[in-house]
C-alpha cells in the first residue's frame, strides 16, 4: 500500500491533482462554528438562561397611593393606581423609572399625589412584578 502526501500546489506525491480540497476547509469550519453556536443556544434555552424580552405595556388610571423607599426597612418605592374598571394595580418604581408632570418636566415620585391621573409604561417580570419604566401625570 502506497502512502501519498499532499505537496505544495495541491498535488499528491504521485502527481495527481487534488481539486478544491483547500477551498472546502473554511466552509466546513464555518458550518461547525455555526452548529456549535446553535447547539449552545438550545442548551441555554433548556436551562432557562435565555429570557424572552418583556413586553412593554401601558396603564392609565387614578393614583391610589404612593410609597417611598425605606432601605433600612427593606421597603421599595411603589405606586398603586386604579383603572376605569376599578381594578387596582401596583407598580414597582426603581431608580431607572422616569417620571414627568403634565407639562413633561421631570419630577420625583414624591410629587405624584393621590387622585392624579397617570399613564404608566411598565413591564411584568418573570416573578409577576409590574415594574414601572415611566410614569407621566396626565393633563
N, C-alpha and C positions, 0 to 999 in steps of 0.2 A: 504494500500500500504506500503510495507516494503522498507526502505532505507538501502542500503548496502554501506559500505565504504571499500576501499582497505587497508588491513592491511599489515604489513611487510611480505615480501616473495611473494607478488603478488597474495594473496588470498583475496577474498571478505569475509566480516564478516560472511557469511553463509557457508564458506568453499569451494566455487567454485574457481578454479584456473583461473586467467586472463592471457592468453597466449600472450606474445610478446608485450604487450602494452607499456612497458617502452622502448623497443628497437625501436619502431616507432617514438618516440618523437624527437630524434636527426635528423632523416631523414626528418620529417615534418618541423622542424625548419630550416634545411639546404635548403630545397626546397623553403620555404618562403623567406629566405635571398637572394637566387639567383633570385627569381622572383622580389623582390624589386629592386635589382641592375639592372636587365634588364629594368624594368619599368623606373627607373631614367635615364638610358642612352637614352631611347626613348624620354623622356621629354626634356632632354638636347639637343638632336639632333633636335627636333622640334623647340626649341628655338634658334637654330643656335650656341650653345655654344661649340659644338664639331666640330673642323675644320679638314678637310682632310689634311693629310700630303702633303706638297707641293712637286712636282716632281722636282728633280734637273736636269737641262738641261745644255748643253754645247754650247757655241757660239765661233766661230773662225772668226776673222776679223782684219781689219786695224784700228788703233786708229784714230778717227777724232778729238776728243778734250778731255781734262781733266780739270775738275773744282774742285778746293779745297774748302772745307767747310769754311764758314764765319758765325759762330754762331750769331754774332751781327746783321747780316742782314737776318738771317734765311735761309742761303744758305747751302745746303748739298753737300757733295762730290759726283761727278758723273764722269763717263767715258762713252763716246759715241764712237761707232765703226761701221764700215761699212762692211757688209759681201760680199761674192762673187756675190750676186745678186744685189749689190749696194743699199741694204736696211740698213738704219741707225737704230741702237738700242742703247738706253740709259740705263745705269746700275747705280743704287744707290750703292755707296761704303760706307760701315759702318765701325765702329770701329772693328768689328769682321771679316771683309773681309781680307783674307790673300793675299799677293802679292809677286811674285817671278820674278827674272830676268831669262834670258835664261839659266843661269848656276844653277838654282834652289836655289839661295841665296835670302833671304828675302829682300824686298825693300819697300820703301814708295811710295804712289801714285804720288808724285811729280817727281819721277824718270821715270815714264812712259810718253813717248813723242809721239806726233802726227806722224803718218806714221809707227809706230811699229806694227808688227803682234802680236796679243794677243789671248789667249784662256781663255774664261771666263766661270766659272761654276756658275750658278745662279738659283734662284727660282723666280717665279712670284707670288706676294702676291695677296690676295683677292681683293685688290684695283687696281690691274693691274700694280704694280711697279716691274720692274726687279731688284731684289736685288742680287748683286754680293756676292758669297761665296768665290771665289778665282779668282785671275787674274794672269796669267802667260805669260810673254813675250816669244813668240815662237822663236826658233832658226832660 
